[in-house]
Amino acid sequence: MDSVKDVTFGEVLEGLHRENSGSKSYAWAENRLKQADGLCIGRWALVILDKADIANIVLPAHRHGIELVPDSGLAVSATAEVLRSFP
């Protein structure tokens, strides 16, 4: 992971809006970011992730008629394996 620069929480929300406005999960994502802002004490950074960084991101529970990601969460790489197991 390469850090590019520090950013404000306002910039984070602007990026969310720019890239996700109109999404069904927009409000959910905005609320999660607001929770995270409290946890990280307002410290945010723009970073560049490589393939390994992305593969190790832990996703929250996802259920869309089937359990893709359990309540405990699952790494992106493991979730991809779950998806490959479906016909």
C-alpha positions in Angstrom: 0.0 0.0 0.0 1.3 3.4 -1.0 0.1 6.5 0.8 -0.5 9.4 -1.6 -1.8 12.1 0.8 -3.9 12.8 3.8 -7.4 13.9 3.1 -10.3 15.3 5.1 -13.5 13.4 5.9 -15.3 15.9 3.6 -13.1 14.7 0.7 -14.0 11.1 1.6 -17.7 11.9 1.4 -17.3 13.9 -1.8 -15.6 10.8 -3.3 -18.4 8.6 -2.2 -21.0 10.9 -3.7 -19.0 11.3 -7.0 -18.5 7.6 -7.5 -21.7 6.1 -5.9 -24.6 8.5 -6.0 -27.7 6.7 -7.1 -26.5 3.4 -5.6 -29.1 1.5 -3.6 -26.5 1.2 -0.8 -25.4 4.8 -0.8 -27.0 5.7 2.5 -25.7 2.5 4.1 -22.1 3.3 2.9 -22.3 6.9 4.0 -23.4 5.7 7.5 -20.5 3.2 7.7 -18.1 5.9 6.8 -19.5 8.2 9.5 -19.0 5.4 12.0 -15.5 4.9 10.8 -14.7 8.6 11.0 -15.4 8.4 14.8 -13.2 5.3 15.1 -10.2 6.8 13.2 -10.5 10.2 14.9 -10.9 12.0 11.6 -7.6 10.7 10.1 -8.1 9.7 6.5 -5.6 9.1 3.6 -5.7 8.5 -0.1 -3.8 5.3 -0.8 -3.0 3.1 -3.7 -3.7 -0.6 -3.1 -1.9 -3.4 -5.0 -3.6 -6.8 -5.8 -2.4 -8.4 -2.5 -3.8 -5.5 -0.5 -7.2 -5.8 -2.2 -7.3 -9.6 -1.9 -6.9 -9.2 1.9 -9.6 -6.7 2.5 -12.2 -8.2 4.8 -15.8 -7.8 3.5 -18.8 -7.5 5.9 -21.6 -10.1 5.9 -23.4 -10.4 2.5 -26.6 -12.3 2.1 -28.5 -12.0 -1.2 -30.7 -15.1 -1.0 -27.5 -17.1 -0.2 -24.7 -16.5 2.3 -21.8 -15.1 0.3 -19.9 -13.7 3.4 -20.6 -14.9 6.9 -21.2 -12.6 9.9 -17.5 -12.9 10.8 -16.5 -11.4 7.4 -14.4 -12.9 4.7 -11.4 -11.7 2.7 -12.0 -10.7 -0.9 -9.8 -13.6 -2.1 -11.9 -16.1 -0.1 -15.1 -14.6 -1.2 -14.0 -15.0 -4.8 -13.5 -18.7 -4.1 -17.0 -18.9 -2.7 -18.4 -17.3 -5.9 -16.4 -19.7 -8.1 -18.0 -22.6 -6.3 -21.5 -21.6 -7.6 -22.7 -23.1 -10.9 
